[in-house]
Amino acid sequence: MKPTEGMGITVWSGSDRYGATVIEVYWKSKRIRFQRDTSLRTDDNGNAGPQEYAHRRNPSADVEGASLRPDGVWRITGTDQRVELGKRESYRDPHY
């Protein structure tokens, strides 16, 4: 999938996920810059049930970078953390 400015993405951190927004695309160098969204949990399921979140772009959030690796996976610059394009999702694992 080709990234575009404003596209929703998911940042994976272990079993947790964080919604974010692409703010710049450098397609020739296969890099993006993004900011993590503000997410608000909207369900009443507690720790045991499925989680639902509302996301809002946060222009004050730190700017982070990611690049497309040779294995076809987008990862945060300098780490092995995966970034999934085209899907804005949040989840907090209640077991950690």
FENTA-V166303 format. One record per helix or strand. SS is the DSSP state (~ for helix, > for strand). FROM is the first residue (numbers start at 0). TO is the last residue. Records with the same first field share a line. If there is no record, write none. Layout:
SS=FROM-TO + FROM-TO
//
This chain:
>=7-12 + 15-25 + 30-35 + 37-40 + 52-55 + 62-67 + 73-75 + 81-84 + 90-90
~=26-28
//
